[in-house]
Amino acid sequence: MNDQPGDAAQGGKDGAGEGHGCRDLRQWLTHLSATERLALANPGLGLRHELAAVAKRLENERAVLFPSPDQHAVPVVANLLADRGWIAESLGVGQDQLLPRYQQAVRAPLPWTEVAAGPVQEVVHREVDIARQLPVPTHNELDSGPYIAAGLMIARNPENGIQNVSIHRCQISGPDRIGVLLLPRHTFAYAEMAERRGQALEIAIVIGIDPASLLASQAIVPLDYDEMTIAGALHGAPVEMVKCTSNEVRVPARAEIVLEGRVLPGESEPEGPFGEFPQYYGRRADRHVIQIDAITHRQRPIFHTIVGGGVEHLLLGGVPREATLLEALQRNFPCVRDVHLSRGGVCRYHLVVQVERPQPGQAKNVLMGAFAGHYDVKQVVVVDDDVDIHNADEVDWAVATRFQADRDLVVVAGSQGSKLDPTTDGGVGAKMGLDATVPAGADEFDFTRIRVPGEAELDLEGVLDGDGAAAAIADIIGTASDGETSA
Ligand code: MN
């Protein structure tokens, strides 16, 4: 019932019954609650590790709401997205349409509109004390302390005013100071531009937002491509944005909480360690510093957190990357049908590509195209279109029965990889490609998959005896309850 592509724009009257059309966090939480996927924790659980422990135990099945964590007035929510099905649902499509829907939104973004006021500014704090005003959890064992882990960082290009949206780990370093890791991408580029002008970079950290906006923030798009316009396309309606109270940054009017601030030029302070997506810690080092000038929020805000390295962290980065990699591969290789970044490969490093009738040798070209698609990609397996790429056992089977290492393995040494992969040398490592497609010119019978006719179409309930089965079974196998044989 949820497989109508492009239906998200309608939203429909069934808002609570359907996930699509969720424009803010509360609509999504209402939907999860109505479908018994929002757990409620006891009041007063600890912000240090205890909250994250509960979230992790539930991460594959339910979102969870924590009232008054450490007696804090503001509740915390975690696990907004537990699997790909939830993500597809939040966009109003079936899982098979998840990547096409995202690709479509990136191709046809919808600009946001500015509004004069919004719920996110119902309360304004000019005196900032982050830890007192917000319930910021500490997640993993060796994390340096509390982190804002699910904040959309919106930064403004100081030269042309175009906004960038991304998520960065934000360490609470003081009452109004945040230590932030800016990898050399878009926020970093804007910070450098500002620094060259001797200015601070105006930013806002937005907490408590709908799944589409979270996904949009993770798009792999060029510099000066405002990711919030992808959120608008995913919603099927422009996002309403409101100007910050202390700077020029525009933020989603229906968010829960906004921290307004500036990346300070020429300043750095220690940040980290922090538990990251590879299931290891990112190290402590001198990093950028953000001065927070104001905090605004709704009357009774909800604070969203993402446990570092948890399922939500992996999926949020994974799905937009899949869409980007699929788009790039399909431009060059019409045989490419689908891609998947596996959970075991931390939704970043291990890619599976599904192809239909590749030309002789083309699977190896696809491998090379995939290596170039994103530097994080470390291992690529190319399989035929009879293999379910979302099922790790099926992919393993394809490698087991269609791959020979001397013929089908491609290794590229000394290429750019992920700096968070501890086996790389400062981010430089090897790529490995496995061509697990049926070899060109192979005898068709040798690669004919066994199957039992009728298995897939069978109405199983229709052929099984439900009522009185136990008595009939006892009669057949001769173990009646009186202990005697029936003979
Ligand atoms: Mn960007």
Residues whose N, C-alpha, C, O or C-beta is under 5 A from the ligand:
A	BS01	MN	N164 V165 H186 V221 P222 Y225
